[in-house]
Amino acid sequence: MHRPRVTPDSPVEGRYGRELSGPGRRRCGRSFRRRPQRIVFGVGTIATVSTELDRLNVSRAVVLSTPRHRDLAGLVADLLGGCAVGQFHGAVPHTPVEVTEEALEFLRNRRGDAVVSIGGGSTTGLGKAVASRVGIRHLVIPTTYAGSELTPVLGETSGGEKTTRSGAEILPNTVIYDIQLTATLPWSITVPSAINAMAHAVEALYSAESNDHTDGMALQAVRSIDKGLHALHEDRECVDARSDLLYGAYLAGTCLGALPMGLHHKLCHVLGGTFTLPHAPTHAVVLPYVMAYNEPAALGAMSRIAEALGSEHAPRAVQSLTRDLGGPTALRDIGFARADIGRAAELAVSRPYPNPREVTLDAITELLQQAFDGNPVPPG
């Protein structure tokens, strides 16, 4: 599966859930069972935002962002001209319901009929929460590799607990991927964000509902993310490397939206939603430990991941990749307290969810202890 070269005047466009002309030219098939989503992928594609909103037949858009991306939100508003009726810069991690209520009031006061989310997973989550509550259009312009823009799933935090829900109304209508928007992404964010994307592909490969389509996308995602990270580490100005990363994240996000995730995503929801750990760094730390835990029950998937990474042992390869590129490898380094291990383990096993290996309190407690200290994952 080959990714086409992209240029500023040749964006890749497609109807998600139907024939996808663009990365991989893959016919996604009926197994995804969700409404079509329009994808635009290329260099300089942010310039198409007004045209894309016109396609959605809306005329009063509110632009959403975090405080950090205030300037990008302003750029989008300028591109939209009179179609932009306001900017809300209050998105924060883990989509707290109180922030959603603030954004909804802002939207109502400006009589908005669409939201445009520009940023990472925090802003996309807020856009999903707002758009799904009032039934309006949602266009996303990602600046990281989170993948949330490709899923009909929303995680929200209330009362210190993060819960998820899914539905066709949550899936954004349009996604504009602009490779140039990742050019200013700090390396300290790039690495964990890319490993976060890889986690979607990893859990897709050992999902009980995986199929040939998702397996192909997941393995290509692992290869593209690995290749992109190594190339970008050598040359931070390499557009092809950033294209590989964004393409890999797109494929991984497609898997995230198509299949139920397992222990890794459950643990990260607990650690983020209850203990307010940063989203992508938490994924980067936890992933190799969950892979090692699930390995005895997912030998085939781990073998294919190891091959894609050019390694003999997939969990250690992922941990080494993160460590060698300067990413986080211990929960203690990203704000987690040892005293919270027991509570986190209890929450992680409190509700059933799909996973290839049985999840027990003692085993998850041990896993979290290892991840807290950043110990090397055991060899297979």
C-alpha positions as CSV (number, residue, x, y, z in Angstrom):
1,M,0.0,0.0,0.0
2,H,1.7,3.2,-1.2
3,R,1.0,6.8,0.0
4,P,0.7,9.2,-3.0
5,R,2.9,12.2,-3.0
6,V,1.0,15.3,-2.1
7,T,1.5,18.9,-3.2
8,P,-0.2,22.1,-2.2
9,D,-2.5,22.0,-5.2
10,S,-3.3,18.3,-5.1
11,P,-5.1,17.5,-1.9
12,V,-6.3,14.0,-1.4
13,E,-10.1,13.9,-0.9
14,G,-12.4,11.0,-0.2
15,R,-15.7,9.8,1.2
16,Y,-14.9,7.9,4.4
17,G,-16.7,4.7,4.6
18,R,-17.0,4.5,0.8
19,E,-14.2,4.3,-1.7
20,L,-11.3,6.3,-0.3
21,S,-9.2,7.8,-3.1
22,G,-6.0,8.9,-1.4
23,P,-3.8,7.2,1.1
24,G,-3.9,3.5,0.2
25,R,-6.9,3.7,-2.1
26,R,-8.6,1.3,0.3
27,R,-12.3,0.4,0.0
28,C,-13.2,0.4,3.7
29,G,-16.2,-1.8,3.3
30,R,-19.5,-2.1,5.2
31,S,-17.9,-3.5,8.3
32,F,-17.3,0.1,9.6
33,R,-21.1,0.7,9.6
34,R,-21.1,4.4,10.0
35,R,-22.0,7.4,7.9
36,P,-19.5,8.8,5.3
37,Q,-16.9,11.2,6.5
38,R,-15.1,13.5,4.1
39,I,-11.2,13.5,4.2
40,V,-8.9,16.1,2.8
41,F,-5.2,15.3,3.0
42,G,-2.3,17.3,1.7
43,V,0.0,20.3,2.1
44,G,-1.6,23.7,2.6
45,T,-5.0,22.2,2.7
46,I,-6.1,24.5,5.5
47,A,-6.8,27.0,2.7
48,T,-9.8,24.8,1.7
49,V,-11.7,25.3,5.0
50,S,-14.2,27.7,3.6
51,T,-14.9,25.5,0.6
52,E,-15.4,22.5,2.8
53,L,-17.8,24.3,5.1
54,D,-19.8,25.4,2.0
55,R,-20.1,21.7,1.2
56,L,-21.8,21.2,4.6
57,N,-24.3,23.9,3.8
58,V,-23.6,26.0,6.9
59,S,-23.1,29.7,7.3
60,R,-22.4,30.5,11.0
61,A,-19.3,28.6,12.3
62,V,-17.8,28.9,15.8
63,V,-14.0,28.1,15.8
64,L,-12.8,26.0,18.7
65,S,-9.3,25.7,20.1
66,T,-7.1,25.5,23.2
67,P,-5.6,28.7,24.5
68,R,-2.3,27.6,23.0
69,H,-3.8,27.5,19.5
70,R,-5.5,30.9,19.7
71,D,-3.5,32.2,16.7
72,L,-4.4,29.2,14.6
73,A,-8.1,29.7,15.4
74,G,-7.7,33.3,14.3
75,L,-6.2,32.1,11.0
76,V,-9.2,29.8,10.4
77,A,-11.6,32.6,11.3
78,D,-9.8,34.8,8.8
79,L,-10.1,32.2,6.1
80,L,-13.8,31.7,6.8
81,G,-14.5,35.5,6.7
82,G,-18.1,36.3,7.4
83,C,-18.9,32.6,8.0
84,A,-17.0,32.7,11.3
85,V,-19.2,34.1,14.0
86,G,-16.9,33.6,17.0
87,Q,-13.9,31.8,18.6
88,F,-13.9,29.8,21.7
89,H,-10.4,29.1,23.1
90,G,-11.3,27.1,26.2
91,A,-10.7,23.5,25.1
92,V,-8.8,21.4,27.8
93,P,-7.8,17.8,28.0
94,H,-10.3,15.0,28.7
95,T,-13.4,17.1,27.7
96,P,-14.8,18.1,31.1
97,V,-18.6,18.5,30.8
98,E,-18.5,22.0,32.4
99,V,-16.3,23.3,29.6
100,T,-18.7,21.8,27.1
101,E,-21.5,23.7,28.7
102,E,-19.5,26.9,28.4
103,A,-18.9,26.3,24.7
104,L,-22.6,25.4,24.1
105,E,-23.6,28.7,25.7
106,F,-21.1,30.5,23.5
107,L,-22.5,28.8,20.4
108,R,-26.1,29.6,21.3
109,N,-25.3,33.2,21.9
110,R,-23.8,33.5,18.4
111,R,-26.5,31.3,16.8
112,G,-23.9,29.0,15.4
113,D,-24.8,26.2,13.0
114,A,-21.4,24.5,12.9
115,V,-18.1,24.1,14.8
116,V,-14.6,24.0,13.4
117,S,-12.1,22.3,15.8
118,I,-8.4,23.1,15.2
119,G,-5.9,21.5,17.4
120,G,-5.3,18.1,19.0
121,G,-7.5,15.6,20.7
122,S,-8.7,18.1,23.4
123,T,-10.3,20.4,20.9
124,T,-11.6,17.6,18.7
125,G,-13.3,16.1,21.8
126,L,-14.9,19.5,22.7
127,G,-16.1,19.8,19.1
128,K,-17.7,16.3,19.3
129,A,-19.3,17.1,22.6
130,V,-20.9,20.3,21.3
131,A,-21.9,19.2,17.8
132,S,-23.4,15.9,19.0
133,R,-25.5,17.6,21.7
134,V,-27.2,20.1,19.4
135,G,-27.0,18.2,16.1
136,I,-24.8,20.6,14.0
137,R,-22.0,20.1,11.5
138,H,-18.4,19.5,12.7
139,L,-15.2,20.1,10.7
140,V,-11.9,19.1,12.3
141,I,-8.4,20.4,11.4
142,P,-5.9,18.2,13.4
143,T,-2.5,19.5,14.5
144,T,-1.4,16.3,16.3
145,Y,-1.6,12.6,15.7
146,A,-4.5,11.9,18.2
147,G,-6.9,10.2,15.7
148,S,-10.0,11.2,17.6
149,E,-11.3,13.0,14.6
150,L,-11.9,9.6,12.9
151,T,-14.0,8.0,15.5
152,P,-17.7,8.1,16.5
153,V,-16.6,7.9,20.2
154,L,-16.5,10.6,22.8
155,G,-14.7,10.5,26.1
156,E,-16.0,13.0,28.7
157,T,-14.9,13.7,32.3
158,S,-17.4,14.5,35.1
159,G,-16.8,14.2,38.8
160,G,-13.3,12.9,38.4
161,E,-14.4,10.0,36.2
162,K,-13.9,9.6,32.4
163,T,-16.6,7.8,30.6
164,T,-17.1,7.1,26.9
165,R,-20.1,7.0,24.6
166,S,-20.5,6.3,20.9
167,G,-22.9,7.1,18.1
168,A,-23.1,8.2,14.5
169,E,-23.9,11.8,15.6
170,I,-20.4,12.0,17.2
171,L,-18.3,11.4,14.1
172,P,-17.1,14.7,12.6
173,N,-18.4,15.4,9.1
174,T,-15.1,16.5,7.5
175,V,-11.4,16.3,8.4
176,I,-8.8,18.4,6.8
177,Y,-5.2,17.1,7.3
178,D,-2.6,19.7,6.5
179,I,0.9,18.4,6.8
180,Q,2.3,21.9,7.3
181,L,0.3,22.3,10.5
182,T,2.5,19.7,12.2
183,A,5.7,21.6,11.3
184,T,5.7,23.6,14.5
185,L,4.7,20.8,16.7
186,P,7.4,20.6,19.5
187,W,9.4,17.4,19.5
188,S,8.3,16.8,23.1
189,I,4.7,16.6,21.9
190,T,5.5,14.9,18.5
191,V,6.9,11.7,20.1
192,P,4.2,10.9,22.6
193,S,1.5,11.9,20.1
194,A,2.8,9.6,17.5
195,I,3.1,6.7,20.0
196,N,-0.5,7.4,21.0
197,A,-1.4,6.9,17.4
198,M,0.6,3.7,17.2
199,A,-1.4,2.4,20.3
200,H,-4.6,2.6,18.2
201,A,-3.0,0.3,15.6
202,V,-1.6,-2.1,18.2
203,E,-4.9,-2.7,19.9
204,A,-6.6,-3.0,16.6
205,L,-4.4,-5.9,15.6
206,Y,-5.4,-8.0,18.6
207,S,-9.0,-6.9,18.6
208,A,-11.4,-9.8,18.4
209,E,-13.3,-7.9,15.7
210,S,-10.3,-7.2,13.5
211,N,-10.4,-8.1,9.8
212,D,-8.1,-8.1,6.8
213,H,-8.9,-4.4,6.1
214,T,-8.1,-3.2,9.6
215,D,-5.0,-5.5,9.9
216,G,-3.6,-4.0,6.7
217,M,-4.2,-0.4,7.9
218,A,-2.9,-1.1,11.3
219,L,0.4,-2.6,10.1
220,Q,0.9,0.2,7.6
221,A,0.2,2.6,10.4
222,V,2.9,1.1,12.6
223,R,5.4,1.1,9.7
224,S,4.7,4.7,8.7
225,I,4.8,6.1,12.3
226,D,8.1,4.3,13.0
227,K,9.6,5.4,9.7
228,G,8.4,9.0,10.2
229,L,9.7,9.3,13.7
230,H,13.1,8.1,12.8
231,A,13.3,10.3,9.7
232,L,12.1,13.4,11.6
233,H,14.6,12.7,14.4
234,E,17.3,13.0,11.8
235,D,15.8,16.0,10.0
236,R,13.2,18.1,11.8
237,E,12.5,20.0,8.5
238,C,11.6,16.8,6.5
239,V,8.2,17.2,5.0
240,D,8.1,13.6,3.8
241,A,8.7,12.4,7.4
242,R,5.8,14.6,8.7
243,S,3.7,13.2,5.9
244,D,4.5,9.6,6.9
245,L,3.6,10.4,10.5
246,L,0.3,12.1,9.6
247,Y,-0.6,9.3,7.2
248,G,0.2,6.7,9.8
249,A,-1.9,8.5,12.3
250,Y,-4.8,8.7,9.9
251,L,-4.7,4.9,9.3
252,A,-4.4,4.3,13.0
253,G,-7.3,6.6,13.8
254,T,-9.3,4.8,11.2
255,C,-8.7,1.6,13.1
256,L,-9.6,3.3,16.4
257,G,-12.9,4.3,14.9
258,A,-13.6,0.9,13.4
259,L,-12.8,-1.5,16.3
260,P,-13.3,-1.7,20.1
261,M,-10.1,-1.0,22.0
262,G,-8.8,-3.0,25.0
263,L,-6.8,-2.7,28.2
264,H,-4.4,0.0,27.0
265,H,-7.1,2.5,26.2
266,K,-9.0,1.7,29.4
267,L,-6.0,2.2,31.5
268,C,-5.2,5.5,29.8
269,H,-8.8,6.7,30.2
270,V,-8.5,6.0,34.0
271,L,-5.1,7.7,34.4
272,G,-6.2,10.7,32.4
273,G,-9.8,11.1,33.5
274,T,-9.4,10.4,37.2
275,F,-5.8,11.4,37.8
276,T,-5.5,14.2,35.2
277,L,-2.4,12.8,33.5
278,P,-1.5,14.2,30.1
279,H,-3.2,12.2,27.4
280,A,-0.4,11.4,24.8
281,P,2.4,11.0,27.3
282,T,0.3,8.5,29.3
283,H,-0.3,6.4,26.2
284,A,3.4,6.5,25.4
285,V,4.4,5.3,28.8
286,V,1.7,2.6,29.2
287,L,1.7,1.0,25.7
288,P,4.8,-1.3,26.0
289,Y,3.6,-2.6,29.4
290,V,0.2,-3.5,28.1
291,M,1.7,-5.1,25.0
292,A,3.9,-7.3,27.2
293,Y,0.9,-8.2,29.4
294,N,-1.2,-9.2,26.4
295,E,1.6,-10.9,24.5
296,P,0.9,-14.5,25.7
297,A,-2.7,-14.2,24.4
298,A,-1.8,-12.3,21.2
299,L,1.4,-13.9,19.8
300,G,0.4,-13.5,16.2
301,A,-0.3,-9.8,16.5
302,M,2.9,-9.1,18.4
303,S,4.9,-11.1,15.8
304,R,3.5,-8.9,13.0
305,I,4.1,-5.7,15.0
306,A,7.7,-6.8,15.7
307,E,8.3,-7.5,12.0
308,A,6.9,-4.1,11.1
309,L,9.3,-2.4,13.6
310,G,12.2,-4.5,12.4
311,S,12.6,-6.1,15.8
312,E,12.3,-9.5,17.5
313,H,10.2,-8.3,20.4
314,A,7.4,-5.8,19.9
315,P,6.9,-4.4,23.4
316,R,10.6,-3.8,23.9
317,A,10.8,-2.2,20.4
318,V,8.1,0.3,21.3
319,Q,9.6,1.1,24.6
320,S,13.1,1.5,23.0
321,L,11.6,3.7,20.3
322,T,10.0,6.1,22.8
323,R,13.1,6.2,25.1
324,D,15.6,6.6,22.3
325,L,13.7,9.6,20.8
326,G,13.4,11.3,24.2
327,G,9.8,10.4,25.0
328,P,8.4,9.7,28.5
329,T,8.8,6.1,29.8
330,A,7.7,6.3,33.4
331,L,4.4,7.4,35.0
332,R,6.2,9.0,37.9
333,D,7.7,11.5,35.4
334,I,4.4,12.7,34.1
335,G,2.6,13.5,37.4
336,F,1.4,10.1,38.7
337,A,1.7,9.3,42.4
338,R,2.7,5.8,43.6
339,A,0.0,6.1,46.2
340,D,-2.6,6.1,43.5
341,I,-1.6,2.8,41.9
342,G,-4.1,0.8,43.9
343,R,-7.1,3.1,43.1
344,A,-6.2,3.2,39.4
345,A,-6.0,-0.6,39.2
346,E,-9.4,-0.9,40.9
347,L,-11.0,1.5,38.4
348,A,-9.3,-0.3,35.5
349,V,-10.9,-3.6,36.4
350,S,-14.2,-2.3,37.6
351,R,-16.1,-2.7,34.3
352,P,-15.8,-5.4,31.6
353,Y,-14.2,-4.5,28.3
354,P,-12.7,-6.6,25.4
355,N,-9.1,-7.6,25.8
356,P,-7.2,-10.7,24.6
357,R,-6.0,-11.6,28.1
358,E,-8.1,-11.8,31.3
359,V,-7.7,-8.6,33.3
360,T,-7.2,-9.1,37.1
361,L,-6.6,-6.6,39.9
362,D,-3.3,-8.1,41.0
363,A,-1.9,-8.2,37.4
364,I,-2.9,-4.6,36.7
365,T,-1.5,-3.4,40.0
366,E,1.8,-5.0,39.0
367,L,1.7,-3.5,35.5
368,L,1.1,-0.1,37.0
369,Q,4.0,-0.5,39.4
370,Q,6.3,-1.4,36.6
371,A,5.1,1.5,34.5
372,F,5.4,3.9,37.4
373,D,9.1,3.1,37.8
374,G,9.7,2.9,34.0
375,N,11.3,-0.6,34.3
376,P,12.3,-2.3,31.1
377,V,9.5,-4.5,29.8
378,P,10.4,-8.2,30.2
379,P,11.7,-10.0,27.1
380,G,9.3,-12.4,25.3
